[in-house]
Amino acid sequence: MKKKFKKVNAAILIIGNEILSGRTQDKNIAFISNWLNTKCGISVSEVRIIPDVENTIVENIKILSKKFKYVFTTGGIGPTHDDITAKSISKAFKLKYRFHKEAYKILENYYG
C-alpha cells in the first residue's frame, strides 16, 4: 500500500507598486504555483499583492510565515537605491541585515 503524504502549504507574496498600479503584469503566480505543486509537492494556498511599504511588508511576512510552511516572495528586490524588500524581511524576522559574502563575491565576479 502506498503511503499518502500530506502536501505542504505555501503562500506567495508579491511586492510592488508597479503591479498594483497596473504598469506591470504579474507573470509569476501561475509559473511558481505550477512548479511548486507538480515538482515539489507544495500547495500554494494564498497569494497577496502588497505595495513597497516597509510596515506592510513586515506585517505580511509575519502573518504569512505563521500560517504557512513556506512563503515565497517576488518583486520588490531590484538594483535600485530605494529597494526596501530585503531589509524589511530581515526586520520581520528580527535578523541583522547584511550582505552574504559568498553570494556577493559570485555577483561581483559575474558582473565585474
Jmol script that loads the backbone (N, CA, C; Angstrom):
load data "model"
ATOM      1  N   MET A   1       0.840  -1.177   0.000  1.00  0.00           N
ATOM      2  CA  MET A   1       0.000   0.000   0.000  1.00  0.00           C
ATOM      3  C   MET A   1       0.889   1.246   0.000  1.00  0.00           C
ATOM      4  N   LYS A   2       0.564   2.164  -0.888  1.00  0.00           N
ATOM      5  CA  LYS A   2       1.321   3.409  -0.982  1.00  0.00           C
ATOM      6  C   LYS A   2       0.932   4.351   0.141  1.00  0.00           C
ATOM      7  N   LYS A   3       1.933   4.911   0.771  1.00  0.00           N
ATOM      8  CA  LYS A   3       1.681   5.868   1.852  1.00  0.00           C
ATOM      9  C   LYS A   3       1.407   7.243   1.245  1.00  0.00           C
ATOM     10  N   LYS A   4       0.329   7.864   1.696  1.00  0.00           N
ATOM     11  CA  LYS A   4      -0.013   9.208   1.215  1.00  0.00           C
ATOM     12  C   LYS A   4       0.670  10.240   2.092  1.00  0.00           C
ATOM     13  N   PHE A   5       1.269  11.205   1.448  1.00  0.00           N
ATOM     14  CA  PHE A   5       1.909  12.295   2.160  1.00  0.00           C
ATOM     15  C   PHE A   5       1.034  13.538   2.064  1.00  0.00           C
ATOM     16  N   LYS A   6       0.921  14.223   3.168  1.00  0.00           N
ATOM     17  CA  LYS A   6       0.167  15.479   3.195  1.00  0.00           C
ATOM     18  C   LYS A   6       0.982  16.542   2.473  1.00  0.00           C
ATOM     19  N   LYS A   7       0.340  17.274   1.575  1.00  0.00           N
ATOM     20  CA  LYS A   7       1.039  18.345   0.874  1.00  0.00           C
ATOM     21  C   LYS A   7       1.392  19.468   1.833  1.00  0.00           C
ATOM     22  N   VAL A   8       2.544  19.999   1.654  1.00  0.00           N
ATOM     23  CA  VAL A   8       2.996  21.141   2.433  1.00  0.00           C
ATOM     24  C   VAL A   8       2.383  22.391   1.808  1.00  0.00           C
ATOM     25  N   ASN A   9       1.980  23.348   2.656  1.00  0.00           N
ATOM     26  CA  ASN A   9       1.336  24.542   2.115  1.00  0.00           C
ATOM     27  C   ASN A   9       2.308  25.716   2.021  1.00  0.00           C
ATOM     28  N   ALA A  10       1.944  26.662   1.177  1.00  0.00           N
ATOM     29  CA  ALA A  10       2.786  27.836   0.951  1.00  0.00           C
ATOM     30  C   ALA A  10       1.926  29.022   0.554  1.00  0.00           C
ATOM     31  N   ALA A  11       2.541  30.188   0.655  1.00  0.00           N
ATOM     32  CA  ALA A  11       1.928  31.432   0.184  1.00  0.00           C
ATOM     33  C   ALA A  11       2.932  32.137  -0.715  1.00  0.00           C
ATOM     34  N   ILE A  12       2.414  32.945  -1.606  1.00  0.00           N
ATOM     35  CA  ILE A  12       3.259  33.788  -2.457  1.00  0.00           C
ATOM     36  C   ILE A  12       2.923  35.234  -2.117  1.00  0.00           C
ATOM     37  N   LEU A  13       3.952  36.011  -1.816  1.00  0.00           N
ATOM     38  CA  LEU A  13       3.794  37.426  -1.516  1.00  0.00           C
ATOM     39  C   LEU A  13       4.456  38.219  -2.635  1.00  0.00           C
ATOM     40  N   ILE A  14       3.640  38.934  -3.383  1.00  0.00           N
ATOM     41  CA  ILE A  14       4.136  39.749  -4.489  1.00  0.00           C
ATOM     42  C   ILE A  14       4.244  41.180  -3.987  1.00  0.00           C
ATOM     43  N   ILE A  15       5.442  41.732  -4.096  1.00  0.00           N
ATOM     44  CA  ILE A  15       5.716  43.058  -3.558  1.00  0.00           C
ATOM     45  C   ILE A  15       5.989  44.006  -4.719  1.00  0.00           C
ATOM     46  N   GLY A  16       5.188  45.066  -4.817  1.00  0.00           N
ATOM     47  CA  GLY A  16       5.483  46.036  -5.856  1.00  0.00           C
ATOM     48  C   GLY A  16       4.360  46.990  -6.190  1.00  0.00           C
ATOM     49  N   ASN A  17       4.677  48.254  -6.121  1.00  0.00           N
ATOM     50  CA  ASN A  17       3.723  49.286  -6.525  1.00  0.00           C
ATOM     51  C   ASN A  17       3.384  49.173  -8.002  1.00  0.00           C
ATOM     52  N   GLU A  18       4.337  48.723  -8.803  1.00  0.00           N
ATOM     53  CA  GLU A  18       4.123  48.627 -10.250  1.00  0.00           C
ATOM     54  C   GLU A  18       3.076  47.571 -10.607  1.00  0.00           C
ATOM     55  N   ILE A  19       2.942  46.535  -9.788  1.00  0.00           N
ATOM     56  CA  ILE A  19       1.900  45.519 -10.006  1.00  0.00           C
ATOM     57  C   ILE A  19       0.537  46.113  -9.626  1.00  0.00           C
ATOM     58  N   LEU A  20       0.493  46.783  -8.480  1.00  0.00           N
ATOM     59  CA  LEU A  20      -0.764  47.362  -8.002  1.00  0.00           C
ATOM     60  C   LEU A  20      -1.274  48.480  -8.906  1.00  0.00           C
ATOM     61  N   SER A  21      -0.354  49.220  -9.526  1.00  0.00           N
ATOM     62  CA  SER A  21      -0.774  50.333 -10.387  1.00  0.00           C
ATOM     63  C   SER A  21      -1.216  49.852 -11.765  1.00  0.00           C
ATOM     64  N   GLY A  22      -0.865  48.626 -12.115  1.00  0.00           N
ATOM     65  CA  GLY A  22      -1.206  48.104 -13.435  1.00  0.00           C
ATOM     66  C   GLY A  22      -0.127  48.330 -14.479  1.00  0.00           C
ATOM     67  N   ARG A  23       0.961  49.018 -14.105  1.00  0.00           N
ATOM     68  CA  ARG A  23       2.053  49.264 -15.057  1.00  0.00           C
ATOM     69  C   ARG A  23       2.752  47.966 -15.455  1.00  0.00           C
ATOM     70  N   THR A  24       2.797  47.007 -14.529  1.00  0.00           N
ATOM     71  CA  THR A  24       3.456  45.731 -14.776  1.00  0.00           C
ATOM     72  C   THR A  24       2.469  44.615 -14.489  1.00  0.00           C
ATOM     73  N   GLN A  25       2.436  43.630 -15.376  1.00  0.00           N
ATOM     74  CA  GLN A  25       1.549  42.490 -15.190  1.00  0.00           C
ATOM     75  C   GLN A  25       2.324  41.355 -14.527  1.00  0.00           C
ATOM     76  N   ASP A  26       1.740  40.742 -13.501  1.00  0.00           N
ATOM     77  CA  ASP A  26       2.379  39.617 -12.828  1.00  0.00           C
ATOM     78  C   ASP A  26       2.404  38.409 -13.745  1.00  0.00           C
ATOM     79  N   LYS A  27       3.566  37.783 -13.842  1.00  0.00           N
ATOM     80  CA  LYS A  27       3.722  36.570 -14.636  1.00  0.00           C
ATOM     81  C   LYS A  27       4.268  35.436 -13.786  1.00  0.00           C
ATOM     82  N   ASN A  28       4.342  35.668 -12.475  1.00  0.00           N
ATOM     83  CA  ASN A  28       4.979  34.685 -11.601  1.00  0.00           C
ATOM     84  C   ASN A  28       4.017  33.717 -10.923  1.00  0.00           C
ATOM     85  N   ILE A  29       2.801  34.139 -10.637  1.00  0.00           N
ATOM     86  CA  ILE A  29       1.887  33.309  -9.847  1.00  0.00           C
ATOM     87  C   ILE A  29       1.671  31.939 -10.483  1.00  0.00           C
ATOM     88  N   ALA A  30       1.253  31.909 -11.733  1.00  0.00           N
ATOM     89  CA  ALA A  30       0.956  30.627 -12.389  1.00  0.00           C
ATOM     90  C   ALA A  30       2.214  29.765 -12.487  1.00  0.00           C
ATOM     91  N   PHE A  31       3.336  30.369 -12.858  1.00  0.00           N
ATOM     92  CA  PHE A  31       4.577  29.605 -13.008  1.00  0.00           C
ATOM     93  C   PHE A  31       5.019  29.001 -11.674  1.00  0.00           C
ATOM     94  N   ILE A  32       5.089  29.831 -10.639  1.00  0.00           N
ATOM     95  CA  ILE A  32       5.559  29.366  -9.328  1.00  0.00           C
ATOM     96  C   ILE A  32       4.600  28.321  -8.755  1.00  0.00           C
ATOM     97  N   SER A  33       3.299  28.596  -8.811  1.00  0.00           N
ATOM     98  CA  SER A  33       2.306  27.669  -8.265  1.00  0.00           C
ATOM     99  C   SER A  33       2.374  26.312  -8.960  1.00  0.00           C
ATOM    100  N   ASN A  34       2.449  26.321 -10.268  1.00  0.00           N
ATOM    101  CA  ASN A  34       2.528  25.070 -11.024  1.00  0.00           C
ATOM    102  C   ASN A  34       3.798  24.303 -10.688  1.00  0.00           C
ATOM    103  N   TRP A  35       4.926  24.994 -10.669  1.00  0.00           N
ATOM    104  CA  TRP A  35       6.215  24.345 -10.371  1.00  0.00           C
ATOM    105  C   TRP A  35       6.214  23.760  -8.956  1.00  0.00           C
ATOM    106  N   LEU A  36       5.753  24.539  -7.984  1.00  0.00           N
ATOM    107  CA  LEU A  36       5.724  24.050  -6.604  1.00  0.00           C
ATOM    108  C   LEU A  36       4.821  22.826  -6.466  1.00  0.00           C
ATOM    109  N   ASN A  37       3.660  22.889  -7.092  1.00  0.00           N
ATOM    110  CA  ASN A  37       2.689  21.806  -6.975  1.00  0.00           C
ATOM    111  C   ASN A  37       3.155  20.535  -7.695  1.00  0.00           C
ATOM    112  N   THR A  38       3.604  20.668  -8.929  1.00  0.00           N
ATOM    113  CA  THR A  38       3.942  19.482  -9.717  1.00  0.00           C
ATOM    114  C   THR A  38       5.339  18.937  -9.440  1.00  0.00           C
ATOM    115  N   LYS A  39       6.282  19.783  -9.126  1.00  0.00           N
ATOM    116  CA  LYS A  39       7.672  19.338  -8.949  1.00  0.00           C
ATOM    117  C   LYS A  39       8.095  19.180  -7.492  1.00  0.00           C
ATOM    118  N   CYS A  40       7.441  19.916  -6.601  1.00  0.00           N
ATOM    119  CA  CYS A  40       7.903  19.934  -5.207  1.00  0.00           C
ATOM    120  C   CYS A  40       6.879  19.398  -4.205  1.00  0.00           C
ATOM    121  N   GLY A  41       5.656  19.166  -4.645  1.00  0.00           N
ATOM    122  CA  GLY A  41       4.625  18.701  -3.733  1.00  0.00           C
ATOM    123  C   GLY A  41       4.177  19.759  -2.736  1.00  0.00           C
ATOM    124  N   ILE A  42       4.310  21.022  -3.127  1.00  0.00           N
ATOM    125  CA  ILE A  42       3.926  22.134  -2.258  1.00  0.00           C
ATOM    126  C   ILE A  42       2.698  22.810  -2.854  1.00  0.00           C
ATOM    127  N   SER A  43       1.656  22.923  -2.045  1.00  0.00           N
ATOM    128  CA  SER A  43       0.406  23.507  -2.497  1.00  0.00           C
ATOM    129  C   SER A  43       0.340  24.988  -2.104  1.00  0.00           C
ATOM    130  N   VAL A  44       0.180  25.852  -3.098  1.00  0.00           N
ATOM    131  CA  VAL A  44       0.037  27.284  -2.822  1.00  0.00           C
ATOM    132  C   VAL A  44      -1.411  27.537  -2.410  1.00  0.00           C
ATOM    133  N   SER A  45      -1.584  28.034  -1.192  1.00  0.00           N
ATOM    134  CA  SER A  45      -2.913  28.249  -0.633  1.00  0.00           C
ATOM    135  C   SER A  45      -3.341  29.708  -0.611  1.00  0.00           C
ATOM    136  N   GLU A  46      -2.383  30.622  -0.780  1.00  0.00           N
ATOM    137  CA  GLU A  46      -2.727  32.040  -0.727  1.00  0.00           C
ATOM    138  C   GLU A  46      -1.700  32.852  -1.509  1.00  0.00           C
ATOM    139  N   VAL A  47      -2.194  33.912  -2.159  1.00  0.00           N
ATOM    140  CA  VAL A  47      -1.344  34.871  -2.859  1.00  0.00           C
ATOM    141  C   VAL A  47      -1.788  36.257  -2.436  1.00  0.00           C
ATOM    142  N   ARG A  48      -0.812  37.108  -2.114  1.00  0.00           N
ATOM    143  CA  ARG A  48      -1.101  38.504  -1.763  1.00  0.00           C
ATOM    144  C   ARG A  48      -0.220  39.415  -2.608  1.00  0.00           C
ATOM    145  N   ILE A  49      -0.782  40.557  -2.967  1.00  0.00           N
ATOM    146  CA  ILE A  49      -0.025  41.597  -3.665  1.00  0.00           C
ATOM    147  C   ILE A  49      -0.053  42.821  -2.769  1.00  0.00           C
ATOM    148  N   ILE A  50       1.146  43.301  -2.425  1.00  0.00           N
ATOM    149  CA  ILE A  50       1.248  44.433  -1.498  1.00  0.00           C
ATOM    150  C   ILE A  50       2.187  45.500  -2.060  1.00  0.00           C
ATOM    151  N   PRO A  51       2.064  46.737  -1.561  1.00  0.00           N
ATOM    152  CA  PRO A  51       2.936  47.819  -2.028  1.00  0.00           C
ATOM    153  C   PRO A  51       4.330  47.752  -1.408  1.00  0.00           C
ATOM    154  N   ASP A  52       5.229  48.542  -1.968  1.00  0.00           N
ATOM    155  CA  ASP A  52       6.596  48.687  -1.442  1.00  0.00           C
ATOM    156  C   ASP A  52       6.571  49.604  -0.222  1.00  0.00           C
ATOM    157  N   VAL A  53       6.013  49.111   0.857  1.00  0.00           N
ATOM    158  CA  VAL A  53       5.915  49.866   2.101  1.00  0.00           C
ATOM    159  C   VAL A  53       6.448  48.978   3.218  1.00  0.00           C
ATOM    160  N   GLU A  54       7.489  49.456   3.921  1.00  0.00           N
ATOM    161  CA  GLU A  54       8.164  48.620   4.914  1.00  0.00           C
ATOM    162  C   GLU A  54       7.221  47.957   5.909  1.00  0.00           C
ATOM    163  N   ASN A  55       6.366  48.738   6.563  1.00  0.00           N
ATOM    164  CA  ASN A  55       5.467  48.176   7.574  1.00  0.00           C
ATOM    165  C   ASN A  55       4.522  47.130   6.985  1.00  0.00           C
ATOM    166  N   THR A  56       4.084  47.347   5.758  1.00  0.00           N
ATOM    167  CA  THR A  56       3.190  46.393   5.098  1.00  0.00           C
ATOM    168  C   THR A  56       3.925  45.098   4.792  1.00  0.00           C
ATOM    169  N   ILE A  57       5.160  45.205   4.335  1.00  0.00           N
ATOM    170  CA  ILE A  57       5.969  44.007   4.057  1.00  0.00           C
ATOM    171  C   ILE A  57       6.213  43.234   5.349  1.00  0.00           C
ATOM    172  N   VAL A  58       6.652  43.926   6.382  1.00  0.00           N
ATOM    173  CA  VAL A  58       6.944  43.292   7.677  1.00  0.00           C
ATOM    174  C   VAL A  58       5.702  42.592   8.213  1.00  0.00           C
ATOM    175  N   GLU A  59       4.579  43.294   8.221  1.00  0.00           N
ATOM    176  CA  GLU A  59       3.329  42.743   8.759  1.00  0.00           C
ATOM    177  C   GLU A  59       2.897  41.484   7.997  1.00  0.00           C
ATOM    178  N   ASN A  60       2.944  41.547   6.667  1.00  0.00           N
ATOM    179  CA  ASN A  60       2.508  40.408   5.861  1.00  0.00           C
ATOM    180  C   ASN A  60       3.449  39.212   5.984  1.00  0.00           C
ATOM    181  N   ILE A  61       4.742  39.452   6.057  1.00  0.00           N
ATOM    182  CA  ILE A  61       5.700  38.360   6.240  1.00  0.00           C
ATOM    183  C   ILE A  61       5.439  37.662   7.577  1.00  0.00           C
ATOM    184  N   LYS A  62       5.223  38.433   8.617  1.00  0.00           N
ATOM    185  CA  LYS A  62       4.946  37.846   9.939  1.00  0.00           C
ATOM    186  C   LYS A  62       3.680  36.984   9.909  1.00  0.00           C
ATOM    187  N   ILE A  63       2.625  37.515   9.340  1.00  0.00           N
ATOM    188  CA  ILE A  63       1.345  36.793   9.287  1.00  0.00           C
ATOM    189  C   ILE A  63       1.477  35.517   8.460  1.00  0.00           C
ATOM    190  N   LEU A  64       2.027  35.656   7.259  1.00  0.00           N
ATOM    191  CA  LEU A  64       2.108  34.502   6.363  1.00  0.00           C
ATOM    192  C   LEU A  64       3.073  33.437   6.865  1.00  0.00           C
ATOM    193  N   SER A  65       4.170  33.841   7.493  1.00  0.00           N
ATOM    194  CA  SER A  65       5.142  32.843   7.970  1.00  0.00           C
ATOM    195  C   SER A  65       4.612  32.045   9.157  1.00  0.00           C
ATOM    196  N   LYS A  66       3.638  32.586   9.863  1.00  0.00           N
ATOM    197  CA  LYS A  66       2.995  31.832  10.955  1.00  0.00           C
ATOM    198  C   LYS A  66       1.947  30.860  10.409  1.00  0.00           C
ATOM    199  N   LYS A  67       1.352  31.225   9.298  1.00  0.00           N
ATOM    200  CA  LYS A  67       0.236  30.473   8.731  1.00  0.00           C
ATOM    201  C   LYS A  67       0.683  29.370   7.757  1.00  0.00           C
ATOM    202  N   PHE A  68       1.837  29.577   7.099  1.00  0.00           N
ATOM    203  CA  PHE A  68       2.285  28.658   6.051  1.00  0.00           C
ATOM    204  C   PHE A  68       3.691  28.142   6.313  1.00  0.00           C
ATOM    205  N   LYS A  69       3.963  26.951   5.815  1.00  0.00           N
ATOM    206  CA  LYS A  69       5.296  26.348   5.948  1.00  0.00           C
ATOM    207  C   LYS A  69       6.329  27.169   5.162  1.00  0.00           C
ATOM    208  N   TYR A  70       5.950  27.613   3.962  1.00  0.00           N
ATOM    209  CA  TYR A  70       6.847  28.405   3.113  1.00  0.00           C
ATOM    210  C   TYR A  70       6.147  29.675   2.652  1.00  0.00           C
ATOM    211  N   VAL A  71       6.925  30.751   2.530  1.00  0.00           N
ATOM    212  CA  VAL A  71       6.442  31.993   1.938  1.00  0.00           C
ATOM    213  C   VAL A  71       7.453  32.384   0.861  1.00  0.00           C
ATOM    214  N   PHE A  72       6.976  32.458  -0.357  1.00  0.00           N
ATOM    215  CA  PHE A  72       7.819  32.852  -1.486  1.00  0.00           C
ATOM    216  C   PHE A  72       7.491  34.289  -1.843  1.00  0.00           C
ATOM    217  N   THR A  73       8.527  35.091  -2.072  1.00  0.00           N
ATOM    218  CA  THR A  73       8.305  36.480  -2.452  1.00  0.00           C
ATOM    219  C   THR A  73       8.782  36.714  -3.871  1.00  0.00           C
ATOM    220  N   THR A  74       8.096  37.614  -4.564  1.00  0.00           N
ATOM    221  CA  THR A  74       8.537  38.058  -5.881  1.00  0.00           C
ATOM    222  C   THR A  74       8.396  39.567  -5.910  1.00  0.00           C
ATOM    223  N   GLY A  75       9.119  40.168  -6.845  1.00  0.00           N
ATOM    224  CA  GLY A  75       9.065  41.617  -6.976  1.00  0.00           C
ATOM    225  C   GLY A  75       9.800  42.291  -5.838  1.00  0.00           C
ATOM    226  N   GLY A  76       9.862  43.593  -5.920  1.00  0.00           N
ATOM    227  CA  GLY A  76      10.463  44.351  -4.835  1.00  0.00           C
ATOM    228  C   GLY A  76      11.968  44.352  -4.815  1.00  0.00           C
ATOM    229  N   ILE A  77      12.580  43.220  -5.071  1.00  0.00           N
ATOM    230  CA  ILE A  77      14.039  43.172  -4.988  1.00  0.00           C
ATOM    231  C   ILE A  77      14.623  43.564  -6.342  1.00  0.00           C
ATOM    232  N   GLY A  78      15.410  44.616  -6.320  1.00  0.00           N
ATOM    233  CA  GLY A  78      15.994  45.105  -7.556  1.00  0.00           C
ATOM    234  C   GLY A  78      17.257  45.888  -7.291  1.00  0.00           C
ATOM    235  N   PRO A  79      17.890  46.314  -8.351  1.00  0.00           N
ATOM    236  CA  PRO A  79      19.161  47.018  -8.225  1.00  0.00           C
ATOM    237  C   PRO A  79      19.022  48.510  -7.934  1.00  0.00           C
ATOM    238  N   THR A  80      17.851  48.922  -7.500  1.00  0.00           N
ATOM    239  CA  THR A  80      17.632  50.347  -7.273  1.00  0.00           C
ATOM    240  C   THR A  80      17.957  50.740  -5.840  1.00  0.00           C
ATOM    241  N   HIS A  81      18.292  51.997  -5.662  1.00  0.00           N
ATOM    242  CA  HIS A  81      18.680  52.521  -4.348  1.00  0.00           C
ATOM    243  C   HIS A  81      17.523  52.532  -3.349  1.00  0.00           C
ATOM    244  N   ASP A  82      16.303  52.520  -3.874  1.00  0.00           N
ATOM    245  CA  ASP A  82      15.144  52.645  -2.993  1.00  0.00           C
ATOM    246  C   ASP A  82      14.496  51.317  -2.621  1.00  0.00           C
ATOM    247  N   ASP A  83      15.107  50.201  -2.993  1.00  0.00           N
ATOM    248  CA  ASP A  83      14.523  48.903  -2.669  1.00  0.00           C
ATOM    249  C   ASP A  83      14.598  48.649  -1.167  1.00  0.00           C
ATOM    250  N   ILE A  84      13.480  48.235  -0.592  1.00  0.00           N
ATOM    251  CA  ILE A  84      13.419  48.015   0.860  1.00  0.00           C
ATOM    252  C   ILE A  84      13.047  46.579   1.219  1.00  0.00           C
ATOM    253  N   THR A  85      12.888  45.714   0.237  1.00  0.00           N
ATOM    254  CA  THR A  85      12.382  44.368   0.487  1.00  0.00           C
ATOM    255  C   THR A  85      13.270  43.556   1.419  1.00  0.00           C
ATOM    256  N   ALA A  86      14.534  43.419   1.086  1.00  0.00           N
ATOM    257  CA  ALA A  86      15.432  42.579   1.902  1.00  0.00           C
ATOM    258  C   ALA A  86      15.527  43.105   3.338  1.00  0.00           C
ATOM    259  N   LYS A  87      15.644  44.410   3.480  1.00  0.00           N
ATOM    260  CA  LYS A  87      15.726  44.996   4.826  1.00  0.00           C
ATOM    261  C   LYS A  87      14.421  44.781   5.598  1.00  0.00           C
ATOM    262  N   SER A  88      13.308  44.878   4.916  1.00  0.00           N
ATOM    263  CA  SER A  88      12.009  44.683   5.568  1.00  0.00           C
ATOM    264  C   SER A  88      11.838  43.241   6.028  1.00  0.00           C
ATOM    265  N   ILE A  89      12.263  42.296   5.218  1.00  0.00           N
ATOM    266  CA  ILE A  89      12.144  40.889   5.593  1.00  0.00           C
ATOM    267  C   ILE A  89      13.064  40.568   6.766  1.00  0.00           C
ATOM    268  N   SER A  90      14.278  41.110   6.757  1.00  0.00           N
ATOM    269  CA  SER A  90      15.166  40.882   7.905  1.00  0.00           C
ATOM    270  C   SER A  90      14.572  41.493   9.173  1.00  0.00           C
ATOM    271  N   LYS A  91      13.909  42.633   9.029  1.00  0.00           N
ATOM    272  CA  LYS A  91      13.260  43.273  10.179  1.00  0.00           C
ATOM    273  C   LYS A  91      12.108  42.399  10.704  1.00  0.00           C
ATOM    274  N   ALA A  92      11.346  41.789   9.807  1.00  0.00           N
ATOM    275  CA  ALA A  92      10.222  40.933  10.213  1.00  0.00           C
ATOM    276  C   ALA A  92      10.697  39.755  11.070  1.00  0.00           C
ATOM    277  N   PHE A  93      11.876  39.228  10.741  1.00  0.00           N
ATOM    278  CA  PHE A  93      12.414  38.083  11.482  1.00  0.00           C
ATOM    279  C   PHE A  93      13.429  38.485  12.557  1.00  0.00           C
ATOM    280  N   LYS A  94      13.556  39.797  12.767  1.00  0.00           N
ATOM    281  CA  LYS A  94      14.479  40.337  13.768  1.00  0.00           C
ATOM    282  C   LYS A  94      15.909  39.839  13.552  1.00  0.00           C
ATOM    283  N   LEU A  95      16.323  39.879  12.286  1.00  0.00           N
ATOM    284  CA  LEU A  95      17.679  39.485  11.909  1.00  0.00           C
ATOM    285  C   LEU A  95      18.440  40.704  11.411  1.00  0.00           C
ATOM    286  N   LYS A  96      19.722  40.698  11.626  1.00  0.00           N
ATOM    287  CA  LYS A  96      20.562  41.792  11.158  1.00  0.00           C
ATOM    288  C   LYS A  96      20.656  41.722   9.630  1.00  0.00           C
ATOM    289  N   TYR A  97      20.431  42.856   8.983  1.00  0.00           N
ATOM    290  CA  TYR A  97      20.550  42.926   7.531  1.00  0.00           C
ATOM    291  C   TYR A  97      22.022  43.067   7.173  1.00  0.00           C
ATOM    292  N   ARG A  98      22.486  42.183   6.297  1.00  0.00           N
ATOM    293  CA  ARG A  98      23.886  42.259   5.865  1.00  0.00           C
ATOM    294  C   ARG A  98      24.049  41.530   4.550  1.00  0.00           C
ATOM    295  N   PHE A  99      25.175  41.760   3.900  1.00  0.00           N
ATOM    296  CA  PHE A  99      25.492  41.079   2.655  1.00  0.00           C
ATOM    297  C   PHE A  99      25.996  39.675   2.955  1.00  0.00           C
ATOM    298  N   HIS A 100      25.625  38.735   2.120  1.00  0.00           N
ATOM    299  CA  HIS A 100      26.150  37.381   2.191  1.00  0.00           C
ATOM    300  C   HIS A 100      27.451  37.396   1.383  1.00  0.00           C
ATOM    301  N   LYS A 101      28.574  37.222   2.073  1.00  0.00           N
ATOM    302  CA  LYS A 101      29.889  37.412   1.442  1.00  0.00           C
ATOM    303  C   LYS A 101      30.092  36.538   0.211  1.00  0.00           C
ATOM    304  N   GLU A 102      29.717  35.274   0.300  1.00  0.00           N
ATOM    305  CA  GLU A 102      29.930  34.364  -0.828  1.00  0.00           C
ATOM    306  C   GLU A 102      29.051  34.748  -2.026  1.00  0.00           C
ATOM    307  N   ALA A 103      27.789  35.071  -1.760  1.00  0.00           N
ATOM    308  CA  ALA A 103      26.886  35.475  -2.839  1.00  0.00           C
ATOM    309  C   ALA A 103      27.356  36.786  -3.469  1.00  0.00           C
ATOM    310  N   TYR A 104      27.810  37.721  -2.626  1.00  0.00           N
ATOM    311  CA  TYR A 104      28.313  39.000  -3.122  1.00  0.00           C
ATOM    312  C   TYR A 104      29.517  38.779  -4.046  1.00  0.00           C
ATOM    313  N   LYS A 105      30.414  37.892  -3.654  1.00  0.00           N
ATOM    314  CA  LYS A 105      31.610  37.590  -4.448  1.00  0.00           C
ATOM    315  C   LYS A 105      31.222  36.997  -5.802  1.00  0.00           C
ATOM    316  N   ILE A 106      30.235  36.092  -5.803  1.00  0.00           N
ATOM    317  CA  ILE A 106      29.776  35.491  -7.060  1.00  0.00           C
ATOM    318  C   ILE A 106      29.226  36.561  -7.993  1.00  0.00           C
ATOM    319  N   LEU A 107      28.410  37.452  -7.455  1.00  0.00           N
ATOM    320  CA  LEU A 107      27.857  38.540  -8.278  1.00  0.00           C
ATOM    321  C   LEU A 107      28.933  39.493  -8.758  1.00  0.00           C
ATOM    322  N   GLU A 108      29.853  39.792  -7.880  1.00  0.00           N
ATOM    323  CA  GLU A 108      30.952  40.704  -8.239  1.00  0.00           C
ATOM    324  C   GLU A 108      31.799  40.108  -9.369  1.00  0.00           C
ATOM    325  N   ASN A 109      32.092  38.811  -9.284  1.00  0.00           N
ATOM    326  CA  ASN A 109      32.877  38.140 -10.334  1.00  0.00           C
ATOM    327  C   ASN A 109      32.109  38.096 -11.656  1.00  0.00           C
ATOM    328  N   TYR A 110      30.806  37.909 -11.557  1.00  0.00           N
ATOM    329  CA  TYR A 110      29.976  37.802 -12.768  1.00  0.00           C
ATOM    330  C   TYR A 110      29.805  39.160 -13.448  1.00  0.00           C
ATOM    331  N   TYR A 111      29.453  40.182 -12.650  1.00  0.00           N
ATOM    332  CA  TYR A 111      29.149  41.490 -13.209  1.00  0.00           C
ATOM    333  C   TYR A 111      30.345  42.438 -13.288  1.00  0.00           C
ATOM    334  N   GLY A 112      31.406  42.134 -12.532  1.00  0.00           N
ATOM    335  CA  GLY A 112      32.595  42.972 -12.585  1.00  0.00           C
ATOM    336  C   GLY A 112      32.561  44.204 -11.742  1.00  0.00           C
TER     337      GLY A 112
END
end "model"
wireframe off; spacefill off
backbone 0.3
color backbone group
